[in-house]
Amino acid sequence: MNGIGKTILLVDDDRQILESLKVILESEGYAVETAESGEEAVTKNKSNVFDAAFLDIRLPGMQGTELLAALHKESPGW
């Protein structure tokens, strides 16, 4: 698979998981942005266009399901 030109948002409060997934996805050609909280992900979504997002369900301050709804509201075409 060739991810060239595709950007992925990774959201997890575990920095080690974020870094591991980022390395794997970047080695496949994807551009990767990371966020350690739902609030950070919402902020990044306002200034970037993502092709996909991987969300942790349990996040500090905002659950992954709440984040999914917020991302969808901001970018309904996802």
N, C-alpha and C positions, 0 to 999 in steps of 0.2 A: 504494500500500500504506500502511496506517495502523498504526504500531507502538505506538499509545497503550496503556499498561498492560503492555507487554512489556519485559523486562529482559534485556540481553545482556552477557555477559562476554567481553571482548577480552583475549587474552594474547599479547604479543609483546615481545621485548627491545629492539625499535627504537621509541623514544618517538615519532618522527615518524609512523610507520605507525599507532601507537595513536591519536594525536591526529587524524590525517586520517580514519580510520575512525569515530572517536567523533563528529566533527563531522557526517559524512555520515549516520550512523545517528540521531543526535539530531535532525537536521533532518527526519527521517522520523517522528519521534514516539517513538522508542525511548529507554528509560533505559539508560545504558551505564556499566558499571564496567570499569576497566582494571587489568591486572596486568603487571608486567615480568618475572615469573619464575613457574615452576610452583608454587613454595612459596607465593608471594603469592596465586596463584589458588586454591590449596587452602584457605588461610586465609579468603579472601573467600567461598568457596563454603560454608564452615561457618556463616557468619552471614547469608547472603543466599540468595534463591531466584531462579535464573536460568531464563529460557525457552530460551536458546540460548547457545552459546559458540563463539567463533572462536579456534582455537589455532594458534600457530606450531609447526612441527615441531621446529625447533632452538632450544632454550632453555637458558640457563645453569643448570647443576645438575640439570635434569630434562628429558628429551626430551618432546615433545608427546604421543607415544604413551603414555608413562608417566603424564603428567598426565591424559590421557583416562581411563586405567584408574583413577586415584586419584579423579577426579571422579565416575566411574560408581559406584565403591565407596561413596562418601559419599552420592551421590544416585542410587540405582539406577533411579529413574523417568525419568531423562533419556533 
